[in-house]
Amino acid sequence: MNMSRLDALRRRLEMYLAAEAAILSSQSYEMEGLKLTRANLEAVQRTISVLEGKIGRLSGGRGRMREIVPKDW
């Protein structure tokens, strides 16, 4: 049971890491006069930390530590 949950959490973490990379490379863009914003970077990074903690607990480790440094852009 834990392995399937662990695998699911790892897949979800991969998706969130890809989302974080997409946000960091281009947070917003304009198409045909419409400005679009990808997502909230802070919320994505918070979820990444939560997922890493869950994965660490399920795999018997302490998980990977992340430091989030807010930027004023």
Sequence and secondary structure as in RCSB ss.txt:
>XXXX:A:sequence
MNMSRLDALRRRLEMYLAAEAAILSSQSYEMEGLKLTRANLEAVQRTISVLEGKIGRLSGGRGRMREIVPKDW
>XXXX:A:secstr
 HHHHHHHHHHHHHHHHHHHHHHHH SEEEETTEEEE   HHHHHHHHHHHHHHHHHHTTS            
